[in-house]
Amino acid sequence: MPKIQASTVAEHRAAQRAALLDAARALLSQHPDQIPSLADVARHAGLARSSAYSYFKSRTDMFDVLVADTFPRWSAFVENRMAEARTPGSRILAYVEANLQLVARGDHALARAMATVGNSEVLATSSRLLHDSLEAPLRAALADHGASDPNRMAEVIQSIVYALSRMIENGLDLPSATGLARELLTPYVRPAAA
């Protein structure tokens, strides 16, 4: 019987599962053209091969769980950054900067890898929900800021995020990308003088 490495069996299982998902994320980031095998994931996590099979039925099952686990983390990261901002304009900037941080730390590459190798309904649904959940607080911040058409303005802001994301992926460092975003958006998000 393997030694339990937590105070309860439930905590141990949760830690093992998290280690396997982290290993799968890392392997998928390294090799974005293929879903890693359960054996490779277990090896990368430092666990026995049989451990992976006690948490996931197959590679596809693991991939679906990975998608369902990863996207809400990204959404929470952006939402938390926006919640820390005090004004509608600073929430808009926080949205842009949080998304750029995700790209710079490799999360966007992981998302692209997931889209490349995955074809599951879980991926399509989770991706749609992620984009919807990310754009809802942006649209609200834009409406609070006084945008005449928050939905279309959200598309404009998103196009800035996409353009800067591509620049980061092509070698632009995060501070430079953030600087460009601030240079462009600060005049818009600055509160109007009363």
C-alpha positions in Angstrom: 0.0 0.0 0.0 1.5 3.4 -1.0 2.3 5.9 1.8 -0.3 8.6 2.1 1.5 12.0 1.8 -1.3 14.2 3.4 -3.4 14.3 6.5 -6.4 12.6 4.9 -6.9 10.2 2.0 -9.0 12.8 0.2 -6.2 15.4 0.5 -3.7 12.9 -0.7 -5.8 12.0 -3.8 -6.4 15.7 -4.5 -2.6 16.4 -4.4 -1.9 13.4 -6.6 -4.5 14.5 -9.1 -3.1 18.1 -9.1 0.4 16.8 -9.6 -0.7 14.7 -12.6 -2.6 17.7 -14.1 0.4 20.0 -13.6 2.7 17.4 -15.3 0.2 17.1 -18.2 0.2 20.9 -18.6 4.0 21.0 -18.6 4.3 18.1 -21.1 1.7 19.7 -23.4 3.5 23.0 -23.3 6.8 21.3 -24.3 5.2 19.2 -27.0 2.1 21.1 -28.2 1.4 18.7 -31.1 0.4 15.7 -29.0 -1.5 14.7 -25.9 1.0 13.1 -23.5 0.5 9.5 -22.6 -0.6 8.7 -19.0 2.7 6.9 -18.5 4.6 10.0 -19.5 2.5 12.2 -17.2 2.9 9.9 -14.3 6.7 9.7 -14.8 6.9 13.6 -15.1 4.9 13.9 -11.9 7.2 11.4 -10.1 4.4 8.9 -9.6 3.9 5.3 -10.5 2.3 4.7 -13.9 -0.6 2.9 -12.3 -1.4 6.1 -10.3 -2.4 8.0 -13.5 -4.8 5.2 -14.4 -6.5 5.5 -11.0 -7.4 9.1 -11.8 -8.1 9.0 -15.5 -9.6 6.4 -17.8 -7.6 7.4 -20.8 -5.5 10.2 -22.4 -8.6 11.7 -23.7 -10.2 11.6 -20.3 -7.1 13.3 -18.8 -7.2 15.9 -21.6 -10.8 16.7 -20.9 -10.1 17.0 -17.2 -7.1 19.2 -17.9 -9.2 21.6 -20.0 -12.0 21.7 -17.4 -9.4 22.4 -14.7 -7.3 25.0 -16.6 -9.7 27.4 -18.2 -11.4 28.4 -14.9 -8.0 29.1 -13.4 -7.3 31.6 -16.3 -10.6 33.2 -15.9 -10.2 33.6 -12.1 -6.7 35.1 -12.7 -8.1 37.8 -15.0 -11.2 38.4 -12.8 -9.1 38.8 -9.6 -6.8 41.3 -11.3 -9.8 43.3 -12.5 -11.4 43.1 -9.0 -8.3 44.7 -7.5 -8.7 47.8 -9.7 -10.7 50.7 -8.3 -12.1 52.5 -11.4 -13.7 51.2 -14.6 -10.7 52.5 -16.6 -8.2 50.7 -14.4 -10.4 47.5 -14.6 -10.1 47.7 -18.4 -6.3 48.1 -18.2 -6.2 45.2 -15.6 -8.0 43.0 -18.1 -5.5 43.7 -20.8 -2.5 43.3 -18.6 -3.7 40.1 -17.0 -4.3 38.5 -20.4 -0.8 39.6 -21.5 0.7 38.1 -18.3 -1.0 34.8 -19.2 0.5 34.9 -22.6 4.0 35.8 -21.3 4.0 33.0 -18.8 3.1 30.4 -21.5 -0.6 29.9 -20.7 -1.7 31.0 -24.2 0.7 28.5 -25.8 -0.9 25.8 -23.7 -4.3 27.0 -24.9 -3.2 26.8 -28.5 -1.7 23.4 -27.9 -5.0 22.2 -26.4 -6.8 23.6 -29.4 -4.4 21.9 -31.8 -4.5 18.4 -30.3 -8.0 18.4 -28.8 -11.2 18.0 -30.6 -13.5 17.2 -27.7 -16.8 18.7 -26.8 -15.3 19.6 -23.4 -12.7 21.7 -25.1 -15.2 23.5 -27.3 -17.6 24.2 -24.4 -14.8 25.2 -22.0 -13.3 27.5 -24.6 -16.6 29.2 -25.3 -17.3 29.6 -21.6 -13.8 31.0 -20.9 -14.2 33.7 -23.6 -17.7 34.5 -22.4 -16.6 34.7 -18.7 -13.6 36.8 -19.6 -15.5 39.3 -21.8 -18.5 39.8 -19.4 -16.5 41.8 -16.8 -14.7 43.7 -19.6 -18.0 44.7 -21.1 -19.3 45.7 -17.6 -16.1 47.8 -17.0 -16.6 49.4 -20.4 -20.2 50.2 -19.7 -19.3 51.7 -16.3 -16.6 53.7 -18.0 -19.2 55.2 -20.4 -18.5 53.3 -23.7 -21.3 54.0 -26.1 -21.2 50.4 -27.3 -19.6 48.1 -24.7 -19.9 45.0 -26.8 -18.1 46.4 -29.9 -15.6 48.2 -27.7 -14.8 44.9 -26.0 -14.0 43.5 -29.4 -11.6 46.5 -30.0 -9.9 45.9 -26.7 -9.7 42.2 -27.4 -8.0 42.9 -30.8 -5.4 44.9 -28.9 -4.9 41.9 -26.6 -4.5 39.6 -29.6 -2.1 41.8 -31.4 0.1 42.2 -28.3 -0.2 38.5 -27.6 1.3 37.7 -31.0 4.1 40.2 -30.4 4.9 38.5 -27.0 4.9 35.1 -28.7 7.3 36.6 -31.3 9.8 37.7 -28.7 8.5 41.1 -27.3 9.0 41.1 -23.5 6.0 41.6 -21.2 7.0 45.1 -19.9 7.3 46.4 -23.4 3.9 44.9 -24.4 2.3 46.3 -21.3 3.9 49.7 -22.0 2.4 49.7 -25.5 -1.0 48.8 -24.1 -0.8 51.6 -21.6 0.4 54.1 -24.2 -2.5 53.3 -26.4 -5.3 52.9 -23.8 -4.4 55.4 -21.1 -5.9 58.4 -22.9 -9.2 56.4 -23.3 -9.3 55.0 -19.7 -8.3 58.1 -17.9 -11.3 59.6 -16.0 -12.7 62.6 -17.7 -12.0 65.9 -15.9 -15.1 67.3 -14.1 
